[in-house]
Amino acid sequence: MNRDTCDKDGGARADAVRGDLPPLGADPGRTYRLGIMGGTFDPIHNGHLVAAEQAFDDLGLDVVVFMPAGRPAFKQDRHVSLGEHRYAMTLLATSDNPHFVASRFEVDRAGVTYTADTLRLLRDLYPDNVELYFITGADAVADIVSWRDAGTIARLATLVAATRPGYDLGRAERAIDRSPFGFDVIYLEVPALAISSSYLRARVAACQSLRYLTPDVVTGYIHKHALYGARPTRYGSLEDA
Ligand code: NAP
């Protein structure tokens, strides 16, 4: 008998979760916590990885799904690397952590990526005993009241706003407090978030090292694909030896 189709009772809906999303919720007697790490990840860096790990520990999450945005809603006017590249770097960066999963869920969706759509789709895919925690930067959370269908986001997920130490939370807190939607927000201070994607992009363009800022496999990928103005890798041949 095929073991993959032989899961006894309870887990039918969890097993039906599609694509690269982790199955969760099989035991109706307990609650599960699914972290969704939402970001452009252009590129992913150690700040994101540390933030997700801290959220996993502090909030007792069962798994964290890294979900690179397909076509980010507020970035129509600036160049964003192809979703395929951002997904590949995310996959490489998360591959050695057993409770991290990289997902194509948004990258494969046509059109502009709206978080409310993502959460609605996830809510339909997972049983009710799976709680959704949407983790992103505090800057993004400060703008969330203006996102499409913000009320749906408030209804479907707890927000986790990751900040660096010393970050002024005033703007985010005021926006959340004034909102009529009743957002449930957890603030998470993450020292490693002094690192940012724009800092990495600037360093690449200036031919500076990314060592200790992002996993070496990501640096390798950036150079191999000449992202952010990196010099393309020159492939040697036997004749060069
Ligand atoms: P962003 O405006 O580029 O980022 C704002 C700040 O948050 C930056 O400092 C960024 O640093 C940081 N950040 C972003 N994602 C993070 C994460 N997961 N953990 C920790 N810090 C993070 O935001 P974005 O990356 O485009 O979008 C963030 C998420 O919000 C995505 O899932 C996106 O789809 C969603 N979003 C939805 C809507 C909408 O539905 N209308 C609109 C905007 C954003 P780095 O640059 O270093 O990451």
Residues whose N, C-alpha, C, O or C-beta is under 5 A from the ligand:
A	BS01	NAP	M37 G38 G39 T40 F41 H48 A51 M67 A69 P72 A73 F74 T113 Y114 T115 A116 I135 T136 G137 A138 D139 A140 W147 R148 A162 I195 S196 S197 S198
